[in-house]
Amino acid sequence: MLFLDLLWTSVSELRSRDEVRAFFKDLLSESESLMLARRIKIAQLLIQGKSYEYIVKALHTSDATIATVHSWLCGGFHGYENAIKKFEKILGRRKQVIKSKIAEPYTYEWLKRRYPLHF
């Protein structure tokens, strides 16, 4: 338990995205990082109501992996749901920032949107 407490405390004390990225790059191999990221994506797709067949085709993963993530979603501590909700909120903010940059008046993108037949 002491080792797990050390891990949880270490991760919780990281303040920025860059610190978290550096920590996990040092801690995990590339394949381990990819496996964790795929599990999070599987959880996101399951929460969105996607079928096992869709997830298998989209992510090239096995039914067993999807079933494992699904069982964690159903009986876990809601860590996946909390992380995915926060991620989707951040992603929504990023999209708004990108849209606002494109919509700035008198930029090239603004002109293309305003006068589409001229381009």
N, C-alpha and C positions, 0 to 999 in steps of 0.2 A: 504493500500500500504506500510505503514511503516513496517508492520510485514513481508511482503514478501521480502522487501529489506533487512531486518535483516537475513532472511533465506538465500537469495542468497549470501549475503556478508559473512555469516558464512561459507557456503560451499566453496566459492571461496578462502577463506583464508587458508583452510586446505592444507597442503603441501604433506603429504605422504599417501600412501594407508592405512597404519595402523591408521592414524588420521581420515581418512574418514570412515573407518570401525567402529571405536570406536564411532564417532559422530552419525552414522546412527543406531548403536545398542542401543545407549542411546535414540535417537529420535523416532525410530519406533519399533513397536512390531515385533515379528518374522513373523507373518502372513502378516503384511504390507510389510516387507522387501521381503518376498517371492512373494507377488503380484507384486511389482515393478520389481523384477528380471524376473518374467514370462512375463511381458509386454515388457521388453527389448528383451527377447528371441523371443517373437512373432514378434516384429519389425524386428529383425535380419532375421528370417525365411521369412518374407514377402519381405524384400529387396532382399533376395536370390531367390525369385520367387516361393517359396513353396506354395502349394494350401491350402485352408482352411481345407480341409479334412485331409491332412497330418499333419497340425499343431494341429488339434483337437485330432488326434490319438497319436501324439508324446507327447503333453503336457497335455492332458486330460483337455482341457479348452473349453469354449463354443464359438459358432459362434459369439455371441454378443460381447464378449471380443475381439475377433480377429477383428471384424468389427470396434469396437471403436478405436483400435490401428491403423488399416488401415486408418481410417478417420483422425487421428492425423498425420499419415505419409503424407497423401495427402495435408492436409490443415494447417499443423502446422508450426513451426518455424525452422524446420530441426534439432532439438535437438537430435532426435533419430538417424538420419543418421550420424551426427557428432560423437556422442558417439560410435556408432557401428563401424565406420571407425577407430577411435582411438583404440578401443578394439581389432579389428582384426589385426591392425598393431602391437600392444603389444603382442598378441597371436603368431603372426608370429615370432617375436623376441625370445619369450620363446621357441618355437619349434626349432629354430636354435641353441640356447644355449644347449638344450637337445641333439640334434644331434651331436653337436661338442664334448660334453662330452662323448658320446657313442663311437665316432670315434677316441678317443685318442689312440695312438699306444701302443701296448703291454698291454692293459687292457684285462680283461676277455671277455668283450663284443667284443672287437676288434678281439681277437683270435677266438671267435665263428663265427664272420662274415667272417674272413679270411679263416678259415679251418672248414667249416660247417660239413663235413663228419666225423670229429673226435668227434663231440659232439652229 
